[in-house]
Amino acid sequence: MTLLDDLHAAWNRHDPEGVAAHYTEDGVREEFLITHARAQGREAVAAQVQLYLDAIPDATLDFRNTYSDGGDVTTIEWTFSGTHTGDAEGWPARGEHVVLPGVTIIEASNGQIRSERVYADFAILLAGAGVLPGVEPPTFS
């Protein structure tokens, strides 16, 4: 299995420590959603992943497309989905099914992630959750 296969499997078996194990000791995972979140180090990465799994215990991460520069950089187009049954700060649980498409850029070396930057429009997720009145979420195929 490749790094991406292993990372994908760890997310889908809901294993925050397994996800974090794919980062260098001082690896960085940054999210550019509504706000900027930065987790540095395996413990912080695992805690960030756990927040999502607590909010969406049946979460599924699908890798739709991957692109590599043939070197250290890989881009992944993904969809994260599941049922929002756990409260998260600023996003109370309502039991709705949510879908969040996004793009991640990973810089890796020696089979470990040095840097991951996650880009997604969190408003799509909030619209699907009914938190943004009058905004219809797009559909994805």
N, CA, C and O atoms as a GROMACS GRO file, in nm:
protein
  564
    1MET      N    1   0.084  -0.119   0.000
    1MET     CA    2   0.000   0.000   0.000
    1MET      C    3   0.089   0.125   0.000
    1MET      O    4   0.201   0.125   0.050
    2THR      N    5   0.035   0.229  -0.057
    2THR     CA    6   0.108   0.356  -0.061
    2THR      C    7   0.070   0.441   0.060
    2THR      O    8  -0.022   0.408   0.134
    3LEU      N    9   0.141   0.548   0.079
    3LEU     CA   10   0.110   0.643   0.186
    3LEU      C   11  -0.035   0.687   0.176
    3LEU      O   12  -0.105   0.689   0.277
    4LEU      N   13  -0.082   0.722   0.056
    4LEU     CA   14  -0.220   0.769   0.040
    4LEU      C   15  -0.321   0.659   0.071
    4LEU      O   16  -0.425   0.685   0.132
    5ASP      N   17  -0.292   0.538   0.029
    5ASP     CA   18  -0.382   0.425   0.060
    5ASP      C   19  -0.391   0.405   0.211
    5ASP      O   20  -0.500   0.387   0.265
    6ASP      N   21  -0.277   0.409   0.277
    6ASP     CA   22  -0.274   0.390   0.423
    6ASP      C   23  -0.346   0.504   0.496
    6ASP      O   24  -0.421   0.480   0.591
    7LEU      N   25  -0.323   0.627   0.450
    7LEU     CA   26  -0.388   0.743   0.511
    7LEU      C   27  -0.539   0.733   0.494
    7LEU      O   28  -0.614   0.755   0.589
    8HIS      N   29  -0.583   0.701   0.375
    8HIS     CA   30  -0.725   0.685   0.344
    8HIS      C   31  -0.787   0.578   0.433
    8HIS      O   32  -0.896   0.598   0.488
    9ALA      N   33  -0.719   0.465   0.446
    9ALA     CA   34  -0.770   0.355   0.529
    9ALA      C   35  -0.780   0.396   0.676
    9ALA      O   36  -0.877   0.361   0.743
   10ALA      N   37  -0.681   0.469   0.726
   10ALA     CA   38  -0.684   0.513   0.867
   10ALA      C   39  -0.802   0.606   0.894
   10ALA      O   40  -0.868   0.593   0.997
   11TRP      N   41  -0.830   0.699   0.801
   11TRP     CA   42  -0.947   0.786   0.817
   11TRP      C   43  -1.074   0.702   0.822
   11TRP      O   44  -1.160   0.724   0.907
   12ASN      N   45  -1.086   0.607   0.731
   12ASN     CA   46  -1.211   0.532   0.721
   12ASN      C   47  -1.226   0.424   0.827
   12ASN      O   48  -1.335   0.369   0.844
   13ARG      N   49  -1.120   0.391   0.898
   13ARG     CA   50  -1.138   0.301   1.013
   13ARG      C   51  -1.150   0.383   1.143
   13ARG      O   52  -1.153   0.328   1.253
   14HIS      N   53  -1.157   0.516   1.127
   14HIS     CA   54  -1.178   0.609   1.238
   14HIS      C   55  -1.066   0.597   1.340
   14HIS      O   56  -1.090   0.577   1.459
   15ASP      N   57  -0.944   0.608   1.293
   15ASP     CA   58  -0.824   0.587   1.373
   15ASP      C   59  -0.737   0.712   1.371
   15ASP      O   60  -0.645   0.722   1.290
   16PRO      N   61  -0.765   0.810   1.461
   16PRO     CA   62  -0.689   0.935   1.462
   16PRO      C   63  -0.538   0.913   1.479
   16PRO      O   64  -0.458   0.980   1.415
   17GLU      N   65  -0.501   0.820   1.566
   17GLU     CA   66  -0.358   0.794   1.586
   17GLU      C   67  -0.297   0.731   1.460
   17GLU      O   68  -0.181   0.757   1.427
   18GLY      N   69  -0.376   0.649   1.391
   18GLY     CA   70  -0.330   0.590   1.266
   18GLY      C   71  -0.310   0.696   1.159
   18GLY      O   72  -0.214   0.689   1.082
   19VAL      N   73  -0.399   0.794   1.153
   19VAL     CA   74  -0.381   0.907   1.060
   19VAL      C   75  -0.254   0.981   1.097
   19VAL      O   76  -0.169   1.007   1.011
   20ALA      N   77  -0.240   1.015   1.223
   20ALA     CA   78  -0.126   1.095   1.270
   20ALA      C   79   0.008   1.023   1.251
   20ALA      O   80   0.111   1.088   1.232
   21ALA      N   81   0.006   0.890   1.255
   21ALA     CA   82   0.129   0.814   1.238
   21ALA      C   83   0.190   0.833   1.099
   21ALA      O   84   0.307   0.800   1.079
   22HIS      N   85   0.113   0.885   1.004
   22HIS     CA   86   0.164   0.908   0.869
   22HIS      C   87   0.233   1.042   0.853
   22HIS      O   88   0.278   1.077   0.744
   23TYR      N   89   0.243   1.118   0.962
   23TYR     CA   90   0.310   1.249   0.962
   23TYR      C   91   0.447   1.235   1.025
   23TYR      O   92   0.471   1.147   1.109
   24THR      N   93   0.538   1.323   0.984
   24THR     CA   94   0.666   1.330   1.055
   24THR      C   95   0.637   1.376   1.197
   24THR      O   96   0.528   1.427   1.225
   25GLU      N   97   0.733   1.360   1.287
   25GLU     CA   98   0.710   1.401   1.427
   25GLU      C   99   0.664   1.545   1.438
   25GLU      O  100   0.580   1.577   1.523
   26ASP      N  101   0.718   1.632   1.353
   26ASP     CA  102   0.681   1.773   1.358
   26ASP      C  103   0.596   1.813   1.238
   26ASP      O  104   0.587   1.931   1.203
   27GLY      N  105   0.532   1.714   1.174
   27GLY     CA  106   0.448   1.740   1.058
   27GLY      C  107   0.334   1.836   1.090
   27GLY      O  108   0.289   1.845   1.204
   28VAL      N  109   0.290   1.908   0.988
   28VAL     CA  110   0.188   2.012   1.005
   28VAL      C  111   0.067   1.980   0.919
   28VAL      O  112   0.079   1.945   0.802
   29ARG      N  113  -0.051   1.992   0.980
   29ARG     CA  114  -0.179   1.980   0.908
   29ARG      C  115  -0.252   2.112   0.926
   29ARG      O  116  -0.289   2.149   1.038
   30GLU      N  117  -0.273   2.183   0.816
   30GLU     CA  118  -0.341   2.311   0.821
   30GLU      C  119  -0.473   2.301   0.746
   30GLU      O  120  -0.482   2.240   0.640
   31GLU      N  121  -0.576   2.363   0.804
   31GLU     CA  122  -0.708   2.366   0.741
   31GLU      C  123  -0.745   2.511   0.712
   31GLU      O  124  -0.733   2.599   0.797
   32PHE      N  125  -0.791   2.532   0.591
   32PHE     CA  126  -0.841   2.662   0.550
   32PHE      C  127  -0.988   2.643   0.516
   32PHE      O  128  -1.025   2.624   0.400
   33LEU      N  129  -1.072   2.648   0.619
   33LEU     CA  130  -1.215   2.628   0.602
   33LEU      C  131  -1.280   2.763   0.629
   33LEU      O  132  -1.260   2.856   0.551
   34ILE      N  133  -1.357   2.777   0.735
   34ILE     CA  134  -1.408   2.908   0.773
   34ILE      C  135  -1.298   2.985   0.843
   34ILE      O  136  -1.280   3.105   0.820
   35THR      N  137  -1.225   2.916   0.926
   35THR     CA  138  -1.110   2.976   0.994
   35THR      C  139  -0.986   2.895   0.959
   35THR      O  140  -0.995   2.793   0.890
   36HIS      N  141  -0.875   2.939   1.005
   36HIS     CA  142  -0.749   2.869   0.983
   36HIS      C  143  -0.716   2.789   1.108
   36HIS      O  144  -0.707   2.845   1.217
   37ALA      N  145  -0.699   2.659   1.091
   37ALA     CA  146  -0.660   2.573   1.203
   37ALA      C  147  -0.526   2.510   1.167
   37ALA      O  148  -0.506   2.466   1.054
   38ARG      N  149  -0.437   2.506   1.263
   38ARG     CA  150  -0.304   2.450   1.238
   38ARG      C  151  -0.269   2.352   1.349
   38ARG      O  152  -0.269   2.387   1.467
   39ALA      N  153  -0.241   2.229   1.309
   39ALA     CA  154  -0.199   2.126   1.404
   39ALA      C  155  -0.057   2.086   1.368
   39ALA      O  156  -0.029   2.048   1.254
   40GLN      N  157   0.032   2.093   1.465
   40GLN     CA  158   0.170   2.054   1.440
   40GLN      C  159   0.208   1.942   1.537
   40GLN      O  160   0.189   1.953   1.658
   41GLY      N  161   0.263   1.835   1.480
   41GLY     CA  162   0.300   1.719   1.558
   41GLY      C  163   0.190   1.616   1.557
   41GLY      O  164   0.072   1.648   1.539
   42ARG      N  165   0.228   1.492   1.577
   42ARG     CA  166   0.132   1.381   1.567
   42ARG      C  167   0.017   1.390   1.667
   42ARG      O  168  -0.098   1.362   1.633
   43GLU      N  169   0.047   1.430   1.789
   43GLU     CA  170  -0.058   1.440   1.890
   43GLU      C  171  -0.163   1.543   1.851
   43GLU      O  172  -0.283   1.519   1.865
   44ALA      N  173  -0.118   1.658   1.802
   44ALA     CA  174  -0.211   1.764   1.761
   44ALA      C  175  -0.291   1.721   1.638
   44ALA      O  176  -0.410   1.752   1.629
   45VAL      N  177  -0.228   1.652   1.544
   45VAL     CA  178  -0.299   1.604   1.425
   45VAL      C  179  -0.406   1.504   1.468
   45VAL      O  180  -0.520   1.512   1.421
   46ALA      N  181  -0.372   1.410   1.555
   46ALA     CA  182  -0.470   1.311   1.602
   46ALA      C  183  -0.588   1.381   1.671
   46ALA      O  184  -0.703   1.341   1.651
   47ALA      N  185  -0.561   1.483   1.751
   47ALA     CA  186  -0.669   1.556   1.820
   47ALA      C  187  -0.760   1.626   1.719
   47ALA      O  188  -0.882   1.628   1.736
   48GLN      N  189  -0.702   1.683   1.614
   48GLN     CA  190  -0.781   1.750   1.511
   48GLN      C  191  -0.871   1.650   1.437
   48GLN      O  192  -0.988   1.678   1.412
   49VAL      N  193  -0.816   1.536   1.403
   49VAL     CA  194  -0.894   1.431   1.337
   49VAL      C  195  -1.006   1.383   1.429
   49VAL      O  196  -1.118   1.360   1.383
   50GLN      N  197  -0.977   1.367   1.557
   50GLN     CA  198  -1.077   1.319   1.653
   50GLN      C  199  -1.196   1.414   1.662
   50GLN      O  200  -1.309   1.368   1.681
   51LEU      N  201  -1.173   1.544   1.648
   51LEU     CA  202  -1.284   1.641   1.650
   51LEU      C  203  -1.387   1.608   1.542
   51LEU      O  204  -1.507   1.613   1.567
   52TYR      N  205  -1.338   1.576   1.423
   52TYR     CA  206  -1.429   1.542   1.314
   52TYR      C  207  -1.501   1.411   1.339
   52TYR      O  208  -1.621   1.398   1.312
   53LEU      N  209  -1.428   1.315   1.391
   53LEU     CA  210  -1.490   1.184   1.415
   53LEU      C  211  -1.589   1.188   1.531
   53LEU      O  212  -1.686   1.112   1.533
   54ASP      N  213  -1.567   1.277   1.627
   54ASP     CA  214  -1.664   1.296   1.734
   54ASP      C  215  -1.793   1.359   1.681
   54ASP      O  216  -1.902   1.323   1.723
   55ALA      N  217  -1.779   1.453   1.589
   55ALA     CA  218  -1.895   1.522   1.532
   55ALA      C  219  -1.970   1.432   1.434
   55ALA      O  220  -2.093   1.438   1.425
   56ILE      N  221  -1.895   1.348   1.360
   56ILE     CA  222  -1.954   1.264   1.256
   56ILE      C  223  -1.901   1.123   1.273
   56ILE      O  224  -1.810   1.082   1.201
   57PRO      N  225  -1.957   1.047   1.368
   57PRO     CA  226  -1.904   0.915   1.402
   57PRO      C  227  -1.907   0.812   1.288
   57PRO      O  228  -1.830   0.717   1.290
   58ASP      N  229  -1.996   0.831   1.190
   58ASP     CA  230  -2.001   0.738   1.078
   58ASP      C  231  -1.932   0.796   0.953
   58ASP      O  232  -1.964   0.758   0.841
   59ALA      N  233  -1.839   0.886   0.975
   59ALA     CA  234  -1.772   0.957   0.866
   59ALA      C  235  -1.709   0.862   0.764
   59ALA      O  236  -1.655   0.756   0.798
   60THR      N  237  -1.717   0.904   0.639
   60THR     CA  238  -1.651   0.835   0.529
   60THR      C  239  -1.572   0.938   0.450
   60THR      O  240  -1.623   1.046   0.418
   61LEU      N  241  -1.449   0.905   0.419
   61LEU     CA  242  -1.365   0.992   0.337
   61LEU      C  243  -1.341   0.919   0.205
   61LEU      O  244  -1.285   0.810   0.203
   62ASP      N  245  -1.384   0.981   0.096
   62ASP     CA  246  -1.363   0.925  -0.036
   62ASP      C  247  -1.261   1.009  -0.111
   62ASP      O  248  -1.275   1.131  -0.120
   63PHE      N  249  -1.159   0.945  -0.164
   63PHE     CA  250  -1.064   1.013  -0.251
   63PHE      C  251  -1.118   1.003  -0.392
   63PHE      O  252  -1.126   0.894  -0.449
   64ARG      N  253  -1.156   1.116  -0.449
   64ARG     CA  254  -1.216   1.117  -0.584
   64ARG      C  255  -1.107   1.116  -0.692
   64ARG      O  256  -1.119   1.043  -0.790
   65ASN      N  257  -1.004   1.194  -0.674
   65ASN     CA  258  -0.894   1.202  -0.770
   65ASN      C  259  -0.766   1.236  -0.695
   65ASN      O  260  -0.769   1.307  -0.594
   66THR      N  261  -0.655   1.185  -0.744
   66THR     CA  262  -0.525   1.223  -0.690
   66THR      C  263  -0.434   1.264  -0.805
   66THR      O  264  -0.441   1.209  -0.915
   67TYR      N  265  -0.349   1.361  -0.777
   67TYR     CA  266  -0.256   1.413  -0.876
   67TYR      C  267  -0.120   1.426  -0.809
   67TYR      O  268  -0.110   1.477  -0.698
   68SER      N  269  -0.018   1.380  -0.876
   68SER     CA  270   0.116   1.388  -0.820
   68SER      C  271   0.207   1.463  -0.917
   68SER      O  272   0.191   1.455  -1.039
   69ASP      N  273   0.302   1.537  -0.861
   69ASP     CA  274   0.400   1.604  -0.946
   69ASP      C  275   0.515   1.511  -0.982
   69ASP      O  276   0.611   1.551  -1.047
   70GLY      N  277   0.503   1.385  -0.939
   70GLY     CA  278   0.608   1.288  -0.964
   70GLY      C  279   0.718   1.295  -0.860
   70GLY      O  280   0.815   1.219  -0.866
   71GLY      N  281   0.703   1.386  -0.766
   71GLY     CA  282   0.802   1.402  -0.660
   71GLY      C  283   0.737   1.394  -0.524
   71GLY      O  284   0.675   1.294  -0.489
   72ASP      N  285   0.752   1.501  -0.447
   72ASP     CA  286   0.706   1.503  -0.309
   72ASP      C  287   0.565   1.558  -0.288
   72ASP      O  288   0.512   1.550  -0.177
   73VAL      N  289   0.503   1.613  -0.393
   73VAL     CA  290   0.375   1.683  -0.375
   73VAL      C  291   0.262   1.605  -0.443
   73VAL      O  292   0.272   1.564  -0.559
   74THR      N  293   0.154   1.585  -0.366
   74THR     CA  294   0.035   1.518  -0.417
   74THR      C  295  -0.087   1.602  -0.381
   74THR      O  296  -0.097   1.655  -0.270
   75THR      N  297  -0.178   1.614  -0.475
   75THR     CA  298  -0.305   1.683  -0.453
   75THR      C  299  -0.416   1.579  -0.457
   75THR      O  300  -0.420   1.493  -0.545
   76ILE      N  301  -0.508   1.589  -0.362
   76ILE     CA  302  -0.619   1.495  -0.352
   76ILE      C  303  -0.750   1.573  -0.355
   76ILE      O  304  -0.769   1.667  -0.278
   77GLU      N  305  -0.838   1.534  -0.443
   77GLU     CA  306  -0.975   1.583  -0.442
   77GLU      C  307  -1.056   1.479  -0.365
   77GLU      O  308  -1.052   1.361  -0.398
   78TRP      N  309  -1.130   1.522  -0.262
   78TRP     CA  310  -1.196   1.427  -0.173
   78TRP      C  311  -1.337   1.474  -0.138
   78TRP      O  312  -1.375   1.589  -0.164
   79THR      N  313  -1.412   1.382  -0.080
   79THR     CA  314  -1.544   1.413  -0.023
   79THR      C  315  -1.552   1.347   0.114
   79THR      O  316  -1.527   1.227   0.127
   80PHE      N  317  -1.586   1.425   0.214
   80PHE     CA  318  -1.603   1.378   0.352
   80PHE      C  319  -1.753   1.383   0.380
   80PHE      O  320  -1.817   1.486   0.359
   81SER      N  321  -1.810   1.272   0.426
   81SER     CA  322  -1.954   1.272   0.449
   81SER      C  323  -1.990   1.182   0.568
   81SER      O  324  -1.910   1.099   0.612
   82GLY      N  325  -2.111   1.202   0.617
   82GLY     CA  326  -2.160   1.122   0.727
   82GLY      C  327  -2.276   1.192   0.796
   82GLY      O  328  -2.328   1.292   0.747
   83THR      N  329  -2.316   1.138   0.910
   83THR     CA  330  -2.429   1.190   0.987
   83THR      C  331  -2.375   1.270   1.106
   83THR      O  332  -2.300   1.218   1.188
   84HIS      N  333  -2.416   1.394   1.112
   84HIS     CA  334  -2.368   1.485   1.217
   84HIS      C  335  -2.447   1.464   1.346
   84HIS      O  336  -2.553   1.523   1.366
   85THR      N  337  -2.393   1.379   1.434
   85THR     CA  338  -2.463   1.347   1.559
   85THR      C  339  -2.390   1.397   1.683
   85THR      O  340  -2.443   1.386   1.793
   86GLY      N  341  -2.271   1.452   1.667
   86GLY     CA  342  -2.195   1.503   1.781
   86GLY      C  343  -2.174   1.652   1.770
   86GLY      O  344  -2.140   1.703   1.663
   87ASP      N  345  -2.193   1.724   1.880
   87ASP     CA  346  -2.173   1.869   1.878
   87ASP      C  347  -2.027   1.903   1.853
   87ASP      O  348  -1.936   1.836   1.900
   88ALA      N  349  -2.007   2.010   1.777
   88ALA     CA  350  -1.874   2.068   1.757
   88ALA      C  351  -1.889   2.217   1.781
   88ALA      O  352  -1.997   2.273   1.764
   89GLU      N  353  -1.782   2.281   1.821
   89GLU     CA  354  -1.787   2.424   1.853
   89GLU      C  355  -1.844   2.502   1.734
   89GLU      O  356  -1.789   2.497   1.624
   90GLY      N  357  -1.953   2.575   1.757
   90GLY     CA  358  -2.016   2.655   1.654
   90GLY      C  359  -2.102   2.575   1.558
   90GLY      O  360  -2.155   2.630   1.461
   91TRP      N  361  -2.117   2.445   1.584
   91TRP     CA  362  -2.190   2.359   1.492
   91TRP      C  363  -2.263   2.250   1.571
   91TRP      O  364  -2.217   2.136   1.576
   92PRO      N  365  -2.376   2.285   1.633
   92PRO     CA  366  -2.449   2.187   1.714
   92PRO      C  367  -2.506   2.075   1.628
   92PRO      O  368  -2.550   2.098   1.516
   93ALA      N  369  -2.505   1.955   1.681
   93ALA     CA  370  -2.555   1.838   1.610
   93ALA      C  371  -2.705   1.847   1.589
   93ALA      O  372  -2.780   1.886   1.678
   94ARG      N  373  -2.747   1.809   1.467
   94ARG     CA  374  -2.890   1.806   1.435
   94ARG      C  375  -2.929   1.675   1.369
   94ARG      O  376  -3.044   1.657   1.328
   95GLY      N  377  -2.835   1.582   1.358
   95GLY     CA  378  -2.865   1.451   1.302
   95GLY      C  379  -2.872   1.448   1.151
   95GLY      O  380  -2.917   1.348   1.094
   96GLU      N  381  -2.830   1.553   1.085
   96GLU     CA  382  -2.839   1.560   0.940
   96GLU      C  383  -2.721   1.491   0.871
   96GLU      O  384  -2.611   1.483   0.927
   97HIS      N  385  -2.745   1.444   0.750
   97HIS     CA  386  -2.637   1.391   0.667
   97HIS      C  387  -2.564   1.510   0.605
   97HIS      O  388  -2.627   1.601   0.552
   98VAL      N  389  -2.433   1.509   0.613
   98VAL     CA  390  -2.354   1.620   0.560
   98VAL      C  391  -2.253   1.567   0.458
   98VAL      O  392  -2.206   1.454   0.466
   99VAL      N  393  -2.221   1.654   0.362
   99VAL     CA  394  -2.124   1.622   0.258
   99VAL      C  395  -2.033   1.744   0.242
   99VAL      O  396  -2.081   1.856   0.224
  100LEU      N  397  -1.904   1.721   0.250
  100LEU     CA  398  -1.807   1.830   0.235
  100LEU      C  399  -1.702   1.789   0.132
  100LEU      O  400  -1.621   1.701   0.158
  101PRO      N  401  -1.703   1.854   0.014
  101PRO     CA  402  -1.597   1.828  -0.083
  101PRO      C  403  -1.479   1.920  -0.053
  101PRO      O  404  -1.496   2.030   0.000
  102GLY      N  405  -1.361   1.874  -0.088
  102GLY     CA  406  -1.244   1.958  -0.065
  102GLY      C  407  -1.123   1.910  -0.143
  102GLY      O  408  -1.128   1.811  -0.217
  103VAL      N  409  -1.015   1.982  -0.124
  103VAL     CA  410  -0.888   1.952  -0.188
  103VAL      C  411  -0.778   1.962  -0.084
  103VAL      O  412  -0.778   2.052   0.000
  104THR      N  413  -0.687   1.869  -0.089
  104THR     CA  414  -0.574   1.865   0.003
  104THR      C  415  -0.445   1.860  -0.078
  104THR      O  416  -0.436   1.791  -0.180
  105ILE      N  417  -0.347   1.935  -0.032
  105ILE     CA  418  -0.213   1.929  -0.090
  105ILE      C  419  -0.120   1.872   0.015
  105ILE      O  420  -0.107   1.927   0.125
  106ILE      N  421  -0.054   1.763  -0.020
  106ILE     CA  422   0.036   1.695   0.073
  106ILE      C  423   0.179   1.703   0.021
  106ILE      O  424   0.205   1.674  -0.096
  107GLU      N  425   0.270   1.741   0.110
  107GLU     CA  426   0.413   1.734   0.082
  107GLU      C  427   0.469   1.626   0.172
  107GLU      O  428   0.458   1.634   0.295
  108ALA      N  429   0.530   1.524   0.111
  108ALA     CA  430   0.579   1.411   0.188
  108ALA      C  431   0.721   1.376   0.144
  108ALA      O  432   0.765   1.409   0.034
  109SER      N  433   0.791   1.309   0.234
  109SER     CA  434   0.921   1.253   0.199
  109SER      C  435   0.944   1.131   0.288
  109SER      O  436   0.900   1.126   0.402
  110ASN      N  437   1.015   1.035   0.233
  110ASN     CA  438   1.042   0.911   0.306
  110ASN      C  439   0.916   0.845   0.361
  110ASN      O  440   0.919   0.786   0.469
  111GLY      N  441   0.805   0.856   0.286
  111GLY     CA  442   0.682   0.790   0.325
  111GLY      C  443   0.604   0.856   0.437
  111GLY      O  444   0.512   0.796   0.492
  112GLN      N  445   0.640   0.981   0.472
  112GLN     CA  446   0.567   1.051   0.578
  112GLN      C  447   0.533   1.193   0.535
  112GLN      O  448   0.605   1.255   0.456
  113ILE      N  449   0.423   1.242   0.588
  113ILE     CA  450   0.374   1.375   0.554
  113ILE      C  451   0.447   1.481   0.635
  113ILE      O  452   0.450   1.477   0.758
  114ARG      N  453   0.507   1.575   0.565
  114ARG     CA  454   0.570   1.691   0.630
  114ARG      C  455   0.467   1.802   0.646
  114ARG      O  456   0.465   1.874   0.747
  115SER      N  457   0.382   1.816   0.544
  115SER     CA  458   0.287   1.926   0.542
  115SER      C  459   0.162   1.883   0.467
  115SER      O  460   0.170   1.822   0.360
  116GLU      N  461   0.047   1.916   0.524
  116GLU     CA  462  -0.080   1.896   0.456
  116GLU      C  463  -0.160   2.024   0.468
  116GLU      O  464  -0.175   2.080   0.578
  117ARG      N  465  -0.212   2.071   0.355
  117ARG     CA  466  -0.298   2.190   0.354
  117ARG      C  467  -0.434   2.148   0.299
  117ARG      O  468  -0.444   2.094   0.189
  118VAL      N  469  -0.537   2.173   0.378
  118VAL     CA  470  -0.674   2.129   0.346
  118VAL      C  471  -0.757   2.252   0.311
  118VAL      O  472  -0.764   2.348   0.388
  119TYR      N  473  -0.819   2.247   0.194
  119TYR     CA  474  -0.903   2.358   0.147
  119TYR      C  475  -1.043   2.305   0.121
  119TYR      O  476  -1.061   2.208   0.047
  120ALA      N  477  -1.143   2.369   0.181
  120ALA     CA  478  -1.282   2.331   0.159
  120ALA      C  479  -1.371   2.451   0.191
  120ALA      O  480  -1.334   2.538   0.270
  121ASP      N  481  -1.487   2.454   0.129
  121ASP     CA  482  -1.584   2.559   0.154
  121ASP      C  483  -1.681   2.507   0.260
  121ASP      O  484  -1.779   2.440   0.228
  122PHE      N  485  -1.653   2.540   0.384
  122PHE     CA  486  -1.733   2.491   0.496
  122PHE      C  487  -1.878   2.538   0.487
  122PHE      O  488  -1.967   2.478   0.546
  123ALA      N  489  -1.902   2.646   0.412
  123ALA     CA  490  -2.039   2.694   0.395
  123ALA      C  491  -2.125   2.589   0.327
  123ALA      O  492  -2.245   2.582   0.352
  124ILE      N  493  -2.064   2.507   0.240
  124ILE     CA  494  -2.139   2.397   0.176
  124ILE      C  495  -2.190   2.301   0.283
  124ILE      O  496  -2.305   2.258   0.278
  125LEU      N  497  -2.105   2.270   0.378
  125LEU     CA  498  -2.144   2.178   0.486
  125LEU      C  499  -2.252   2.241   0.572
  125LEU      O  500  -2.349   2.175   0.608
  126LEU      N  501  -2.236   2.368   0.605
  126LEU     CA  502  -2.336   2.437   0.689
  126LEU      C  503  -2.469   2.450   0.616
  126LEU      O  504  -2.575   2.440   0.679
  127ALA      N  505  -2.466   2.473   0.485
  127ALA     CA  506  -2.590   2.481   0.407
  127ALA      C  507  -2.661   2.346   0.410
  127ALA      O  508  -2.782   2.341   0.428
  128GLY      N  509  -2.586   2.239   0.393
  128GLY     CA  510  -2.644   2.105   0.398
  128GLY      C  511  -2.701   2.071   0.534
  128GLY      O  512  -2.795   1.993   0.546
  129ALA      N  513  -2.642   2.132   0.638
  129ALA     CA  514  -2.689   2.109   0.774
  129ALA      C  515  -2.808   2.197   0.809
  129ALA      O  516  -2.865   2.184   0.918
  130GLY      N  517  -2.848   2.286   0.718
  130GLY     CA  518  -2.960   2.375   0.744
  130GLY      C  519  -2.925   2.492   0.832
  130GLY      O  520  -3.014   2.562   0.881
  131VAL      N  521  -2.797   2.516   0.853
  131VAL     CA  522  -2.753   2.625   0.940
  131VAL      C  523  -2.753   2.759   0.866
  131VAL      O  524  -2.759   2.864   0.929
  132LEU      N  525  -2.745   2.756   0.734
  132LEU     CA  526  -2.750   2.878   0.653
  132LEU      C  527  -2.885   2.883   0.583
  132LEU      O  528  -2.900   2.831   0.473
  133PRO      N  529  -2.984   2.946   0.647
  133PRO     CA  530  -3.119   2.948   0.591
  133PRO      C  531  -3.120   3.007   0.450
  133PRO      O  532  -3.053   3.106   0.421
  134GLY      N  533  -3.198   2.943   0.363
  134GLY     CA  534  -3.214   2.994   0.227
  134GLY      C  535  -3.103   2.956   0.131
  134GLY      O  536  -3.108   2.989   0.013
  135VAL      N  537  -3.001   2.886   0.181
  135VAL     CA  538  -2.890   2.845   0.095
  135VAL      C  539  -2.902   2.695   0.070
  135VAL      O  540  -2.898   2.614   0.164
  136GLU      N  541  -2.914   2.659  -0.055
  136GLU     CA  542  -2.925   2.518  -0.092
  136GLU      C  543  -2.785   2.464  -0.122
  136GLU      O  544  -2.710   2.525  -0.198
  137PRO      N  545  -2.750   2.352  -0.062
  137PRO     CA  546  -2.619   2.296  -0.091
  137PRO      C  547  -2.616   2.236  -0.231
  137PRO      O  548  -2.717   2.187  -0.281
  138PRO      N  549  -2.501   2.239  -0.295
  138PRO     CA  550  -2.490   2.175  -0.427
  138PRO      C  551  -2.498   2.024  -0.411
  138PRO      O  552  -2.478   1.970  -0.302
  139THR      N  553  -2.527   1.956  -0.520
  139THR     CA  554  -2.524   1.810  -0.519
  139THR      C  555  -2.396   1.765  -0.589
  139THR      O  556  -2.343   1.835  -0.675
  140PHE      N  557  -2.349   1.649  -0.552
  140PHE     CA  558  -2.224   1.599  -0.605
  140PHE      C  559  -2.246   1.459  -0.660
  140PHE      O  560  -2.323   1.380  -0.605
  141SER      N  561  -2.177   1.431  -0.768
  141SER     CA  562  -2.188   1.295  -0.824
  141SER      C  563  -2.053   1.227  -0.824
  141SER      O  564  -2.041   1.113  -0.867
   0.00000   0.00000   0.00000
